[in-house]
Amino acid sequence: MNIKETYAVITSDFVEAAHAFRLGQEAEGSQRLREGLDLLEPLLSSHPKAQVIFQLIPNMLAAQERHDWLGLADYLEHELSALLSQT
């Protein structure tokens, strides 16, 4: 799998997580989020928008801690997915 395909899989995990969070399926959303983050972690340092992504992650985790599932879904589907597509 090339890098673009890998980012497409990661983005898909994040979008699926967002949909699960919006449907109130926190366990499914958290699982998809973890899968996406596990794939993203080793690639992040070479991503052109790595600094912006690093700044976004604490906001996402804070939303998760607050159980703000809709806010977390927005971060995943709109902000993070858009940044990942810029490869």
N, C-alpha and C positions, 0 to 999 in steps of 0.2 A: 504494500500500500504506500503510495507516495504522500508527500506532506499535505497536498491539497485534499486528498481523500481522507486523510487522518483528521484534518480540521473539519471536514464535512461531517464525519462521524461524531466528533466532539460537539459540534453545533447541534446536531440532531439530538444528542443526549440532553443538552441544555434546553432545547425547545420542548422535548418530551417531558422533562422535569417541570418546566414552566406550566405546561398543560395539566400535569398531575396536581401541582400545587393549586392551580385555579379551580380544580374539581374537588378540592379538599382531600386529596389522596397524598397526605404528607409522607407516608412511608415510601410509596412509589417515587414521589418527587425527590426525596432525599437519596434514594438508591441511585436514580439517574444522575443526580447532581454529583454524587461521589464518583460514579463511573466516568463522567465527563472530566472532573477535576483530576482523577488519576491519570487519564490520558493526556490532559493538558500540561500537567506539572513538568514532565521532562522536556517538553517543547517550548515552554514559555520563555526561557531566557533568550532564545533566538528569534522570537516573534517581534516584528517591527513596532508593535504597539504594547510591548511588554510592560512599560512603565504605567501606562494608563490602566491596563488590566490589573496590575499589582495594586493600584489605588482603588479599583472597583471591588476587589475581593473582600476587604474588611466591611464595606457597606453591605455586601451580600450576606456575609456571615452575621452581621448585626441584625439584618432583617430576619434571618432564620432564627436567631436567638429570641427575638421579639415575637416570633410566630406570625410575622407579617408575610404571609404566604403570597399575597398578591403583589406586594412590593418586591419580594424575591423573584417572583415569576417575571415581573417587568425587567428587572436587572438581567435575568438570564436570557429572555427571549429578544429583548430589544437592544440593550446596551452591549452585553458580552458577545452575543451572536454577531452583532454588527462589527465589533472589533475583530473577531476571529475571521470574518470573511475578508478582511483587508490583508491577506497574505500574498 
